[in-house]
Amino acid sequence: MPTYRFTEYPLTEKKSVPCTVCGKKVRRQRTFSQTLNPFNKNEDGSVKTVPDIYRALRVQADAWKAEPETHPGCEAAS
């Protein structure tokens, strides 16, 4: 059985938001990625292109940036 390696397209985003408990800044970084492969399809069934992949990753990153964050120490104290 052959092994296939598909090209991965990453998008790294950072956010700095106030902690929901103490109000101090919380910094987070996360990498979102998808691969260009025949199984990664749009809603209409067509195979995603590189711009389609980055548009989808941007939507995921924007949703993640809107989420509130809490310091680990503040979570433990709650």
BELVEN-V727532 format. One line per field, one symbol per residue. ss: DSSP state (H for helix, E for strand, L for the rest). phi: phi as a letter, one per 20 degrees, with the letter a starting at -180 (. if undefined). A space follows every 10 residues. Layout:
ss->???
phi->???
This chain:
ss->LLLLLLEEEE EEEEEEEEEL LLLLEEEEEE EEEEEELLLL ELLLLLELLH HHHHHHHHHH HHHHHHLLEL LHHHHHHL
phi->.fddddfede cdccbccfff ddnffddccb ddbbdebfee dffeneffef ffffffffff ffffffffcc fgffffff
